[in-house]
Amino acid sequence: MNVLNKLVVATLPAVPKTLIRQFANRYIAGEDVADAVRVVRELNVRGAMATLDVLGEDIPIPEEALKARDMIAQLLETIKDERLDSNVSIKLTQLGLKLDRDFCLENAGRIVERARALGNFIRIDMEDSSCTTDTIRIYRQLRKQFDNVGIVLQARLRRTLEDAESLIREGLKNFRLCKGIYIEPEEIAFKERGAINENFTRILELMLDAHSYVGIATHDTRLVDSAYRTILERKIPRGNYEFQMLLGVRPELREKILRDGHRLRIYVPFGKQWYEYSIRRFKENPQIAGYVLKALFTRNRLN
């Protein structure tokens, strides 16, 4: 069935968007800010924090990057007004990274500055390997002015342990650690699950030993259990870390983490670019793509 699901992923562009949307609804809050507010409030009631993500990346023109910047700034105002327990995640290519690095830095700086004024925090997402060096560079520059900004590092990349060590030496110790979903060449990225998990654990231990604040972002039960052991062995205070998960993924694990008394943050994407985001989620989890195929055949039999 796994092989079939992967085949479905390859044929998803031919599937009607209306059908994709039915399954995308579990992964995205909706298209509008009101949808995001509703979902975050529901998560807060259940004891989970959130990080909001305005969907969109690889912005091709400056005007679109400025529009995204202003929308994110307004989102921060909404979080404050609605009294939500949520911060905001940003993608630098949405703010013009591939157009001009200084232009992107200025846009990101305005967002982080506004977040600081509102008592909020910005997490810089990590994108594919073509962006890694520039993303870390911009993070370093922002931290010269602001302390309310953190970065994401991907355990899949071979360079990440060294990147983490370098940032920690500089006193930059606020991370989200995830596996990473981008398909990268073998010379720069681990391919096998075991190797990725081993690197994830090694980097997490490094971060926690350095008294970093870490968002432990995984849906892998083995990594969650390993993190539990590391936290217990090192007697890490509950306020020095949190677990993080994507909206709609493994809700049973989400509830277990909360029952166990750990802080948990849910990544809540929303916006008009829901289709592109959903296709990426399906590629990451081909089993969900299989559900799309099943629904398509079911609908055709009923017609």
Contacts in CASP RR format, 6 or more apart in sequence:
PFRMAT RR
TARGET T0000
AUTHOR 0000-0000-0000
METHOD contacts of the structure
MODEL  1
MNVLNKLVVATLPAVPKTLIRQFANRYIAGEDVADAVRVVRELNVRGAMA
TLDVLGEDIPIPEEALKARDMIAQLLETIKDERLDSNVSIKLTQLGLKLD
RDFCLENAGRIVERARALGNFIRIDMEDSSCTTDTIRIYRQLRKQFDNVG
IVLQARLRRTLEDAESLIREGLKNFRLCKGIYIEPEEIAFKERGAINENF
TRILELMLDAHSYVGIATHDTRLVDSAYRTILERKIPRGNYEFQMLLGVR
PELREKILRDGHRLRIYVPFGKQWYEYSIRRFKENPQIAGYVLKALFTRN
RLN
1 287 0 8 1.000
1 290 0 8 1.000
2 286 0 8 1.000
2 287 0 8 1.000
4 290 0 8 1.000
4 293 0 8 1.000
5 286 0 8 1.000
5 287 0 8 1.000
5 289 0 8 1.000
5 290 0 8 1.000
5 293 0 8 1.000
6 286 0 8 1.000
6 289 0 8 1.000
8 286 0 8 1.000
8 289 0 8 1.000
8 290 0 8 1.000
8 292 0 8 1.000
8 293 0 8 1.000
9 282 0 8 1.000
9 283 0 8 1.000
9 286 0 8 1.000
9 289 0 8 1.000
12 20 0 8 1.000
12 279 0 8 1.000
12 282 0 8 1.000
12 289 0 8 1.000
12 292 0 8 1.000
13 279 0 8 1.000
15 292 0 8 1.000
15 296 0 8 1.000
17 275 0 8 1.000
19 292 0 8 1.000
19 295 0 8 1.000
19 296 0 8 1.000
19 299 0 8 1.000
20 275 0 8 1.000
20 278 0 8 1.000
20 279 0 8 1.000
20 292 0 8 1.000
21 274 0 8 1.000
21 275 0 8 1.000
21 278 0 8 1.000
22 295 0 8 1.000
23 278 0 8 1.000
23 282 0 8 1.000
23 288 0 8 1.000
23 291 0 8 1.000
23 292 0 8 1.000
23 295 0 8 1.000
24 274 0 8 1.000
24 275 0 8 1.000
24 277 0 8 1.000
24 278 0 8 1.000
24 281 0 8 1.000
26 247 0 8 1.000
26 248 0 8 1.000
27 246 0 8 1.000
27 247 0 8 1.000
27 248 0 8 1.000
27 249 0 8 1.000
27 269 0 8 1.000
27 277 0 8 1.000
27 278 0 8 1.000
27 281 0 8 1.000
28 55 0 8 1.000
28 247 0 8 1.000
28 269 0 8 1.000
28 270 0 8 1.000
28 271 0 8 1.000
28 274 0 8 1.000
28 277 0 8 1.000
28 278 0 8 1.000
29 35 0 8 1.000
29 36 0 8 1.000
29 38 0 8 1.000
29 39 0 8 1.000
29 40 0 8 1.000
29 247 0 8 1.000
29 268 0 8 1.000
29 269 0 8 1.000
29 270 0 8 1.000
30 36 0 8 1.000
30 39 0 8 1.000
30 270 0 8 1.000
30 271 0 8 1.000
30 274 0 8 1.000
31 270 0 8 1.000
31 271 0 8 1.000
31 272 0 8 1.000
31 274 0 8 1.000
32 270 0 8 1.000
32 271 0 8 1.000
33 74 0 8 1.000
33 75 0 8 1.000
33 78 0 8 1.000
33 270 0 8 1.000
35 270 0 8 1.000
36 52 0 8 1.000
36 75 0 8 1.000
36 268 0 8 1.000
36 270 0 8 1.000
37 78 0 8 1.000
37 82 0 8 1.000
37 84 0 8 1.000
39 50 0 8 1.000
39 247 0 8 1.000
39 268 0 8 1.000
39 270 0 8 1.000
40 50 0 8 1.000
40 52 0 8 1.000
40 84 0 8 1.000
40 85 0 8 1.000
40 86 0 8 1.000
40 268 0 8 1.000
41 82 0 8 1.000
41 84 0 8 1.000
43 49 0 8 1.000
43 50 0 8 1.000
43 266 0 8 1.000
43 268 0 8 1.000
44 50 0 8 1.000
44 84 0 8 1.000
44 85 0 8 1.000
44 86 0 8 1.000
46 258 0 8 1.000
47 258 0 8 1.000
47 264 0 8 1.000
48 254 0 8 1.000
48 258 0 8 1.000
48 264 0 8 1.000
48 265 0 8 1.000
48 266 0 8 1.000
49 85 0 8 1.000
49 86 0 8 1.000
49 87 0 8 1.000
49 242 0 8 1.000
49 263 0 8 1.000
49 264 0 8 1.000
49 265 0 8 1.000
49 266 0 8 1.000
50 84 0 8 1.000
50 85 0 8 1.000
50 86 0 8 1.000
50 87 0 8 1.000
50 265 0 8 1.000
50 266 0 8 1.000
50 267 0 8 1.000
50 268 0 8 1.000
51 86 0 8 1.000
51 87 0 8 1.000
51 88 0 8 1.000
51 89 0 8 1.000
51 123 0 8 1.000
51 244 0 8 1.000
51 265 0 8 1.000
51 266 0 8 1.000
51 267 0 8 1.000
51 268 0 8 1.000
52 75 0 8 1.000
52 79 0 8 1.000
52 86 0 8 1.000
52 87 0 8 1.000
52 88 0 8 1.000
52 89 0 8 1.000
52 268 0 8 1.000
52 269 0 8 1.000
52 270 0 8 1.000
53 88 0 8 1.000
53 89 0 8 1.000
53 90 0 8 1.000
53 91 0 8 1.000
53 125 0 8 1.000
53 267 0 8 1.000
53 268 0 8 1.000
53 269 0 8 1.000
53 270 0 8 1.000
54 68 0 8 1.000
54 71 0 8 1.000
54 72 0 8 1.000
54 75 0 8 1.000
54 90 0 8 1.000
54 94 0 8 1.000
54 269 0 8 1.000
54 270 0 8 1.000
54 271 0 8 1.000
55 269 0 8 1.000
55 270 0 8 1.000
55 271 0 8 1.000
55 272 0 8 1.000
55 273 0 8 1.000
55 274 0 8 1.000
55 276 0 8 1.000
55 277 0 8 1.000
56 68 0 8 1.000
56 91 0 8 1.000
56 94 0 8 1.000
56 271 0 8 1.000
56 273 0 8 1.000
56 276 0 8 1.000
56 277 0 8 1.000
57 91 0 8 1.000
57 93 0 8 1.000
57 94 0 8 1.000
57 127 0 8 1.000
57 273 0 8 1.000
58 93 0 8 1.000
58 94 0 8 1.000
58 98 0 8 1.000
59 65 0 8 1.000
59 68 0 8 1.000
59 93 0 8 1.000
59 94 0 8 1.000
59 95 0 8 1.000
59 96 0 8 1.000
59 98 0 8 1.000
59 99 0 8 1.000
60 99 0 8 1.000
61 99 0 8 1.000
62 96 0 8 1.000
62 99 0 8 1.000
62 103 0 8 1.000
65 94 0 8 1.000
65 95 0 8 1.000
65 96 0 8 1.000
65 99 0 8 1.000
65 103 0 8 1.000
65 104 0 8 1.000
65 107 0 8 1.000
66 107 0 8 1.000
68 94 0 8 1.000
68 95 0 8 1.000
68 107 0 8 1.000
69 95 0 8 1.000
69 107 0 8 1.000
69 110 0 8 1.000
69 111 0 8 1.000
72 88 0 8 1.000
72 90 0 8 1.000
72 111 0 8 1.000
73 110 0 8 1.000
73 111 0 8 1.000
73 114 0 8 1.000
75 88 0 8 1.000
76 88 0 8 1.000
76 111 0 8 1.000
76 114 0 8 1.000
76 115 0 8 1.000
76 118 0 8 1.000
76 120 0 8 1.000
77 118 0 8 1.000
78 84 0 8 1.000
79 86 0 8 1.000
79 87 0 8 1.000
79 88 0 8 1.000
79 118 0 8 1.000
79 120 0 8 1.000
80 118 0 8 1.000
80 119 0 8 1.000
80 120 0 8 1.000
86 268 0 8 1.000
87 115 0 8 1.000
87 120 0 8 1.000
87 121 0 8 1.000
87 122 0 8 1.000
87 123 0 8 1.000
88 111 0 8 1.000
88 115 0 8 1.000
88 120 0 8 1.000
88 121 0 8 1.000
88 122 0 8 1.000
88 123 0 8 1.000
89 122 0 8 1.000
89 123 0 8 1.000
89 124 0 8 1.000
89 125 0 8 1.000
89 267 0 8 1.000
90 108 0 8 1.000
90 111 0 8 1.000
90 122 0 8 1.000
90 123 0 8 1.000
90 124 0 8 1.000
90 125 0 8 1.000
91 125 0 8 1.000
91 127 0 8 1.000
92 104 0 8 1.000
92 108 0 8 1.000
92 124 0 8 1.000
92 125 0 8 1.000
92 127 0 8 1.000
92 131 0 8 1.000
92 134 0 8 1.000
92 135 0 8 1.000
92 138 0 8 1.000
93 127 0 8 1.000
93 131 0 8 1.000
95 104 0 8 1.000
95 107 0 8 1.000
95 108 0 8 1.000
95 111 0 8 1.000
96 103 0 8 1.000
96 104 0 8 1.000
96 107 0 8 1.000
97 104 0 8 1.000
97 131 0 8 1.000
97 134 0 8 1.000
97 135 0 8 1.000
97 138 0 8 1.000
98 131 0 8 1.000
101 134 0 8 1.000
101 137 0 8 1.000
101 138 0 8 1.000
104 138 0 8 1.000
105 138 0 8 1.000
105 141 0 8 1.000
105 142 0 8 1.000
108 122 0 8 1.000
108 124 0 8 1.000
108 138 0 8 1.000
108 142 0 8 1.000
109 142 0 8 1.000
109 145 0 8 1.000
109 146 0 8 1.000
111 122 0 8 1.000
112 122 0 8 1.000
112 142 0 8 1.000
112 145 0 8 1.000
112 146 0 8 1.000
112 148 0 8 1.000
112 149 0 8 1.000
113 145 0 8 1.000
113 146 0 8 1.000
115 121 0 8 1.000
115 122 0 8 1.000
115 148 0 8 1.000
115 149 0 8 1.000
116 146 0 8 1.000
116 148 0 8 1.000
119 148 0 8 1.000
120 148 0 8 1.000
121 148 0 8 1.000
121 149 0 8 1.000
121 150 0 8 1.000
122 148 0 8 1.000
122 149 0 8 1.000
122 150 0 8 1.000
123 149 0 8 1.000
123 150 0 8 1.000
123 151 0 8 1.000
123 152 0 8 1.000
123 176 0 8 1.000
124 135 0 8 1.000
124 138 0 8 1.000
124 139 0 8 1.000
124 142 0 8 1.000
124 149 0 8 1.000
124 150 0 8 1.000
124 151 0 8 1.000
124 152 0 8 1.000
125 152 0 8 1.000
126 132 0 8 1.000
126 135 0 8 1.000
126 151 0 8 1.000
126 152 0 8 1.000
126 153 0 8 1.000
126 154 0 8 1.000
126 178 0 8 1.000
126 180 0 8 1.000
127 135 0 8 1.000
127 182 0 8 1.000
128 182 0 8 1.000
128 184 0 8 1.000
129 157 0 8 1.000
129 182 0 8 1.000
129 184 0 8 1.000
129 188 0 8 1.000
129 189 0 8 1.000
132 157 0 8 1.000
132 159 0 8 1.000
132 163 0 8 1.000
135 151 0 8 1.000
136 151 0 8 1.000
136 163 0 8 1.000
136 167 0 8 1.000
139 149 0 8 1.000
139 150 0 8 1.000
139 151 0 8 1.000
139 167 0 8 1.000
139 172 0 8 1.000
140 167 0 8 1.000
140 170 0 8 1.000
140 172 0 8 1.000
142 149 0 8 1.000
143 149 0 8 1.000
143 150 0 8 1.000
143 172 0 8 1.000
149 174 0 8 1.000
150 172 0 8 1.000
150 174 0 8 1.000
150 175 0 8 1.000
150 176 0 8 1.000
151 167 0 8 1.000
151 172 0 8 1.000
151 174 0 8 1.000
151 175 0 8 1.000
151 176 0 8 1.000
152 175 0 8 1.000
152 176 0 8 1.000
152 177 0 8 1.000
152 178 0 8 1.000
152 217 0 8 1.000
153 160 0 8 1.000
153 163 0 8 1.000
153 164 0 8 1.000
153 175 0 8 1.000
153 176 0 8 1.000
153 177 0 8 1.000
153 178 0 8 1.000
153 203 0 8 1.000
154 160 0 8 1.000
154 178 0 8 1.000
154 179 0 8 1.000
154 180 0 8 1.000
154 182 0 8 1.000
155 177 0 8 1.000
155 178 0 8 1.000
155 179 0 8 1.000
155 180 0 8 1.000
155 190 0 8 1.000
155 196 0 8 1.000
155 197 0 8 1.000
155 199 0 8 1.000
155 200 0 8 1.000
155 203 0 8 1.000
156 179 0 8 1.000
156 180 0 8 1.000
156 182 0 8 1.000
156 184 0 8 1.000
156 189 0 8 1.000
156 190 0 8 1.000
156 196 0 8 1.000
156 199 0 8 1.000
157 180 0 8 1.000
157 184 0 8 1.000
157 188 0 8 1.000
157 189 0 8 1.000
157 190 0 8 1.000
158 188 0 8 1.000
158 189 0 8 1.000
158 190 0 8 1.000
158 199 0 8 1.000
159 188 0 8 1.000
160 199 0 8 1.000
160 203 0 8 1.000
161 199 0 8 1.000
161 202 0 8 1.000
161 203 0 8 1.000
161 206 0 8 1.000
164 175 0 8 1.000
164 203 0 8 1.000
164 206 0 8 1.000
164 207 0 8 1.000
165 206 0 8 1.000
167 173 0 8 1.000
167 175 0 8 1.000
168 206 0 8 1.000
168 207 0 8 1.000
168 210 0 8 1.000
168 212 0 8 1.000
173 207 0 8 1.000
173 210 0 8 1.000
173 211 0 8 1.000
173 212 0 8 1.000
173 213 0 8 1.000
174 212 0 8 1.000
174 213 0 8 1.000
175 207 0 8 1.000
175 212 0 8 1.000
175 213 0 8 1.000
175 214 0 8 1.000
175 215 0 8 1.000
176 214 0 8 1.000
176 215 0 8 1.000
176 217 0 8 1.000
176 244 0 8 1.000
177 200 0 8 1.000
177 203 0 8 1.000
177 204 0 8 1.000
177 207 0 8 1.000
177 214 0 8 1.000
177 215 0 8 1.000
177 216 0 8 1.000
177 217 0 8 1.000
178 217 0 8 1.000
178 218 0 8 1.000
178 244 0 8 1.000
179 196 0 8 1.000
179 197 0 8 1.000
179 200 0 8 1.000
179 218 0 8 1.000
179 220 0 8 1.000
181 280 0 8 1.000
181 283 0 8 1.000
181 284 0 8 1.000
190 196 0 8 1.000
190 199 0 8 1.000
197 220 0 8 1.000
197 222 0 8 1.000
197 223 0 8 1.000
197 226 0 8 1.000
200 218 0 8 1.000
200 223 0 8 1.000
201 223 0 8 1.000
201 226 0 8 1.000
201 227 0 8 1.000
201 230 0 8 1.000
204 214 0 8 1.000
204 216 0 8 1.000
204 227 0 8 1.000
204 230 0 8 1.000
205 230 0 8 1.000
207 214 0 8 1.000
208 214 0 8 1.000
208 230 0 8 1.000
208 231 0 8 1.000
208 234 0 8 1.000
208 236 0 8 1.000
208 240 0 8 1.000
208 241 0 8 1.000
209 234 0 8 1.000
211 240 0 8 1.000
213 240 0 8 1.000
213 241 0 8 1.000
214 240 0 8 1.000
214 241 0 8 1.000
214 242 0 8 1.000
215 241 0 8 1.000
215 242 0 8 1.000
215 243 0 8 1.000
215 244 0 8 1.000
215 265 0 8 1.000
216 223 0 8 1.000
216 224 0 8 1.000
216 227 0 8 1.000
216 241 0 8 1.000
216 242 0 8 1.000
216 243 0 8 1.000
216 244 0 8 1.000
217 243 0 8 1.000
217 244 0 8 1.000
217 245 0 8 1.000
217 267 0 8 1.000
218 224 0 8 1.000
218 227 0 8 1.000
218 243 0 8 1.000
218 244 0 8 1.000
218 245 0 8 1.000
219 245 0 8 1.000
219 246 0 8 1.000
219 249 0 8 1.000
219 250 0 8 1.000
219 253 0 8 1.000
221 253 0 8 1.000
224 243 0 8 1.000
224 253 0 8 1.000
224 257 0 8 1.000
227 243 0 8 1.000
228 260 0 8 1.000
230 236 0 8 1.000
231 241 0 8 1.000
238 261 0 8 1.000
238 262 0 8 1.000
238 263 0 8 1.000
239 263 0 8 1.000
241 262 0 8 1.000
241 263 0 8 1.000
242 262 0 8 1.000
242 263 0 8 1.000
242 264 0 8 1.000
242 265 0 8 1.000
243 257 0 8 1.000
243 262 0 8 1.000
243 263 0 8 1.000
243 264 0 8 1.000
243 265 0 8 1.000
244 264 0 8 1.000
244 265 0 8 1.000
244 266 0 8 1.000
244 267 0 8 1.000
245 253 0 8 1.000
245 254 0 8 1.000
245 257 0 8 1.000
245 264 0 8 1.000
245 265 0 8 1.000
245 266 0 8 1.000
245 267 0 8 1.000
246 266 0 8 1.000
246 267 0 8 1.000
246 281 0 8 1.000
247 266 0 8 1.000
247 267 0 8 1.000
247 268 0 8 1.000
247 269 0 8 1.000
249 285 0 8 1.000
254 264 0 8 1.000
254 266 0 8 1.000
257 264 0 8 1.000
258 264 0 8 1.000
269 277 0 8 1.000
281 288 0 8 1.000
282 288 0 8 1.000
282 289 0 8 1.000
282 292 0 8 1.000
283 289 0 8 1.000
END
